[in-house]
Amino acid sequence: MIKYILSDIEGTTTSISFVADVLFPYFLEHIDEVAEALNEPAVRAQIESAKTTVLEEEGRQIDDQEAIGFLEHWCRTDRKHPALKALQGMVWEKGYKNGSLKGHVYPEVPEMLKAWKEKGFKIGIYSSGSVPAQKLLFGYSEAGDLRPIFSDYFDTVVGHKREVQSYKNIQLALGLPADEIVFLSDIEQELDAARAAGMQTIKLLRPGNDPQSTHRTAADFEEVNRMLEKLLA
C-alpha cells in the first residue's frame, strides 16, 4: 500500500518554463549581488567550491571574478553544481521576499496536495534544486504558502536523480519499504532509477514532456489521484 508520495518539481508540479525562463534569467540579471557579497561567509564558501571544481577539472587556479564567470556559464548550461544551486537560492530568496518572484505551480497541484495530506499520505519533494530553493518556490507560490503540506525535502545531497542509490538513500531516510513510496516525475531516467530502487512510479505528461514511457503515465495530478485510488482499492 502506498503511504508516501515523492514528487519532482520541474515539469511535474511546476512548469519547466518557470525555471528556464524566469528563475535562471533572474539569477543572471542579479549575479552582481554575488560579486558584491564575496566577503559574506556563505557566499565565500560557494565561490571557493567553484574554484576547487575548476582546479580539479581544468588544472588551473582562478580568481573570484573568473569563478563568477564559471557560475554564470554553469547557469546558462544548467549544470547541477552545488555551489551554483546554493548561490541561486540566495539570490532567489531576495526576489521571492521582495515580491519580484512567485513560485509557479500547475492549477490543480495545491488542491491535490492538500487532499492527499488529508487522506493521510506523507508528501516529499526530490529536486536537483537546493532544499532552500525548493522551500522558497513553495513558500512563495502563486497559491500561497504550501510548505506545511510537505514532510520532507531532498536534493542532490542524497545523490543525483538518475542514480538508483539516490532513491535507496531516500527510502532509508524515510524508513519505509520502497514499494510504499510512489515517485512522480517527468523524466524517464529518473523514474527508471526509482523503479530499480523498488519504488512505484508515475510519469507526468505535462505540455512539452516526452510522452514515451515504460511507466504509468498521467496528464496531471488529478489523474495521478485517480491512479492512487485504484492502487489502494
LUMBAVEX-478967 format. One record per residue (C-alpha): x, y, z; residue in one letter. Coordinates in steps of 0.001 Angstrom, whole numbers, plus 500000, padded with zeros to 6 digits. Each point is the difference from the previous one (the first is absolute). Layout:
BEGIN
XYZa/...
END
This chain:
BEGIN
500000500000500000m/501310503437499063i/500621502216503010k/502383502610498627y/499901502220496904i/503406501271498846l/499850502656497292s/502368501703497638d/499445503733499385i/500988501127496505e/497583498552497437g/497972498338502767t/498603502512502505t/501403502979498144t/500455501092496405s/503436499409498519i/499741503472498484s/499763501577503472f/503446498698500864v/501556500587496584a/498307503277499117d/499521501642503409v/502299498637502703l/503192499558497976f/499776503427498301p/499251501614503369y/503197498525501425f/502051501159497015l/498524503497500217e/500931500184503691h/503328498165499959i/501655503298500955d/498492499442503452e/502319496999500328v/503013502133499071a/498956502609502551e/499770497421502791a/503314498192499595l/500974500705503610n/496889498332501395e/500980496515501282p/497089498210498287a/500887501538496626v/503738499563500486r/499573496280500641a/498194499519496684q/502515502057498036i/502807497872501431e/498045496857499080s/499726501222496408a/503742500733499915k/500739496497501284t/497901498450497245t/501806501977497305v/503373499017501479l/498990496323500039e/498496500025496505e/502310502390498161e/503120499985502140g/500146503760500472r/499399502461502762q/497545502843499427i/499136503203501828d/496634501095501374d/498833501736496834q/500905497019497856e/498076497786502433a/496938502192499531i/500455499631496245g/499980496228500357f/496868500179502164l/498304502067497319e/500984497457497346h/498801497110502177w/496661501737500445c/499593500475496247r/500818496324499400t/497905498808502981d/502874498247501725r/498908498431503292k/502906501350502031h/499421500354503766p/501666503431500171a/497830501328497183l/496847498589501570k/500841501550503357a/500713503436498531l/496901499874497828q/497985499341503135g/501504503032501733m/499190502303497083v/496523498567499500w/499229500418503706e/500265503756499650k/497776499906496920g/497324497937501701y/500039502119503129k/499758503330498147n/497180498718497798g/501960499854496740s/499546496230499818l/497022497720500591k/500422496248499799g/498007498436497179h/497902496904500664v/497509498428497629y/496388500935500881p/498914496618501387e/503182499360501994v/499172501868503265p/496543498411500284e/501299496498499333m/502932500372502396l/497656501135502759k/497578497172499243a/502780497410500172w/501206501361503311k/496443499856501373e/499763496365498880k/503056499190502096g/502721499894497362f/503347501495500874k/501402502133497201i/503586500872499182g/501962501793497313i/503105498773498164y/501514502530497617s/503407500927498640s/499342503503501307g/501305500550503525s/497698499398502959v/499956503749500848p/498986500773496401a/497247497362500160q/498606501533503194k/500047503471498448l/498084498871496922l/497259498350502064f/500083502539502805g/499441502913497613y/497883498198497435s/497188501495497959e/497653497957502204a/501485501263503257g/502205498197502511d/499913496276499193l/502882499002502267r/497804498560502799p/498885497280497586i/503446498459499661f/501660497668502470s/503428499876498347d/502211501661497400y/502870498283498185f/502565501360497554d/503170498635498419t/501629499712503422v/498383496524500042v/501337499338496491g/499262500848496399h/496494499398498769k/500856497439497343r/501892497725502404e/498305497049501682v/501912500512503248q/498436503454500424s/496547498477500327y/501295497307502333k/501446502793502160n/496630501745500078i/498201496777500827q/502383499383502911l/499528503571501225a/496219499572499929l/500116496621501719g/497340498531497715l/500010496968497700p/500836501237496510a/496744498683498521d/498020502253502371e/501501503057498262i/498814501335496636v/502267502363498086f/498530502597497630l/502237501468497294s/500094501014496353d/503428498468499320i/500161496395498845e/503521499353501321q/499060501258503476e/496968497750500044l/502125497066498807d/502370500541502925a/497153500278502511a/498399496811498677r/503320498172500169a/500171501027503662a/496605498364500534g/497740503066499975m/496772500296498067q/500050502627497250t/497741502284497987i/501142502216497144k/498384503421499596l/499157500876496412l/499877503767500407r/500002502101496798p/503349499560498280g/500973496855501924n/501074496889498085d/496909497733499851p/502035496822499471q/500305497952503169s/500228496530501500t/498356501350503176h/496413500843500894r/499180503423498583t/497690502816501082a/499140503326498441a/499782501808503339d/499625499476503747f/496259499373499697e/500769496968497839e/502724498975502455v/497340500130502707n/497745497666498042r/502916497603499564m/500746500076503730l/496361499210500773e/500183496939497726k/503298498888501518l/498515500254503494l/496727498278499075a/
END
